[in-house]
């Protein structure tokens, strides 16, 4: 068995919008970005050794929606394909393992979600414990509000801290053409807004977003052929915590901390964090041990565009872009899935191998 280095060599994302009028299988969003990411590397569909996607049949409202999404790739030539029923960052993990075992030398990973279809907050309740929690139908914002309140009451953060996160993300997003929300905002103005779900205001919560993203991975030999400055994956780990909300401390994230230790965080200059709520960025920064010298989510992060089942993969792509354009030497990306930071993935990348 070989154990080759793996790098990100391409990244593309669809426009992040409040609502699209396409089907829930994502084909309309995927076709343009698949062309973009392939054209950027000079590859064709036939050159890809493995395809892996992330999406949710619950969100799409139909069984096997990910199979319908394969229409974006086409029936010819036949492909080697897999899927995860969660954020496509975990599909990237599967593709990374596929390359490291020597089975293929390239992989294309994509994720998509039409969050505007149906009632997103109610749909996400289906991921909760089916016996004790899901029957109560607590929505995603309400659960995040409980988490935020615990941190506020224990003095771990303040509403000003939360608003500062939102203000920074919106300001940074002004340079991101794919951001759904952007613009300068003063902390005092944000704190004057009404509560959406006490203690959360609208700016504390990621927007409902339709979108998709795609990443190409390659082994060492192909990466050097396809990209002038590949983003070499130096660490990739994911861990999870109990699905029982009452069985874990919601104001900390030991799974993120463990994944970060395994991935290695020394020398990180940029960190793209998948934090759908402002207080969750504060939890993640503490868990990973990110200091003030690390630039956090310069793309604006999930608070400015949160396409379900693609936002975590987008964090990896945005972090890799900093390597590929030469603006950073070592970066970190984080993805989360499940309620209140239940499952977490950390990926570190660098520009020289």
HUPEGI-V282754 format. One record per backbone hydrogen bond with DSSP energy under -1.0 kcal/mol. NH is the residue of the N-H (numbers start at 0). CO is the residue of the C=O. E is the energy in kcal/mol with one decimal. If there is no record, write none. Layout:
nh={NH:NH}
co={CO:CO}
e={E:E}
This chain:
nh={6:7:8:9:11:13:16:25:29:30:33:34:35:36:37:38:39:41:42:46:47:50:51:52:53:54:59:60:61:67:68:70:71:72:73:81:83:85:87:89:91:92:93:94:95:96:97:98:99:100:101:102:106:107:108:109:110:111:112:116:122:123:124:125:126:127:132:133:135:136:142:143:144:145:146:147:148:149:150:151:152:153:154:155:161:162:163:164:165:166:167:168:169:170:171:172:173:174:175:178:179:180:182:189:190:192:195:196:199:203:204:205:209:210:212:213:214:215:216:217:218:222:223:225:226:230:231:232:233:234:236:238:240:246:251:256:257:258:259:260:261:262:263:267:268:270:271:274:277:280:281:282:283:284:285:286:287:288:289:293:294:296:299:303:309:310:313:314:315:316:317:318:319:320:323:324:325:326:327:330:331:332:333:334:336:342:343:344:345:346:347:348:349:350}
co={217:230:215:215:213:211:209:22:25:26:29:30:31:32:33:34:35:37:37:43:44:79:107:81:109:83:55:56:56:63:64:67:68:69:69:50:52:83:308:86:87:88:89:90:91:92:93:94:95:96:98:97:216:49:214:51:212:53:210:113:118:119:121:122:123:124:128:128:132:133:138:139:140:141:142:143:144:145:146:147:148:149:151:150:157:158:159:160:161:162:163:164:165:166:167:168:170:171:172:175:303:303:169:185:186:189:199:199:196:200:201:275:16:112:110:11:108:9:106:6:104:218:219:221:222:7:349:5:347:347:345:343:341:243:248:252:253:254:255:256:257:258:259:264:329:294:331:272:203:276:277:278:279:280:281:282:283:284:284:290:268:270:296:300:306:306:309:310:311:312:313:314:315:316:319:320:322:321:321:348:269:346:271:344:342:336:238:334:236:332:234:330:231:328}
e={-2.4:-2.5:-2.6:-1.1:-2.2:-2.8:-1.8:-1.0:-2.5:-2.4:-2.7:-1.9:-2.2:-2.7:-2.0:-2.8:-1.9:-1.2:-1.5:-1.4:-1.1:-2.8:-2.1:-1.6:-1.7:-1.6:-2.0:-1.9:-1.3:-1.3:-1.6:-1.6:-2.2:-1.7:-2.0:-1.8:-2.5:-1.4:-1.6:-2.0:-2.1:-1.4:-1.8:-2.4:-2.7:-2.2:-2.1:-2.1:-2.4:-1.9:-1.8:-1.5:-2.2:-2.5:-3.2:-2.0:-2.2:-1.6:-2.0:-1.8:-2.6:-2.3:-1.1:-1.9:-1.4:-1.6:-1.4:-3.0:-2.0:-1.9:-2.1:-2.0:-2.2:-1.8:-1.9:-2.7:-2.5:-2.0:-1.7:-2.3:-2.8:-1.5:-1.1:-2.1:-1.9:-2.5:-2.2:-1.5:-1.7:-2.6:-2.2:-2.4:-2.3:-1.8:-2.7:-2.1:-1.2:-1.6:-1.7:-1.6:-2.1:-1.6:-2.2:-2.1:-2.4:-1.4:-3.2:-2.2:-2.9:-1.5:-1.5:-2.2:-3.2:-1.9:-2.0:-2.8:-2.8:-2.1:-2.9:-2.0:-2.2:-3.1:-1.7:-2.1:-2.0:-2.3:-2.3:-2.7:-2.2:-1.4:-2.2:-2.5:-1.6:-1.9:-1.2:-2.2:-2.6:-2.3:-2.7:-2.2:-2.0:-2.3:-2.4:-1.5:-2.8:-2.7:-2.7:-1.5:-1.7:-1.0:-1.1:-1.8:-2.5:-2.7:-1.6:-2.3:-2.7:-1.6:-2.1:-1.5:-2.7:-3.4:-2.0:-1.5:-2.1:-2.1:-2.4:-1.5:-1.4:-2.4:-3.3:-2.2:-2.6:-2.1:-2.7:-2.3:-1.3:-1.1:-1.6:-2.7:-2.3:-3.0:-2.4:-2.2:-2.0:-2.4:-2.7:-2.7:-2.8:-2.9:-2.7:-2.3:-2.1:-2.0}
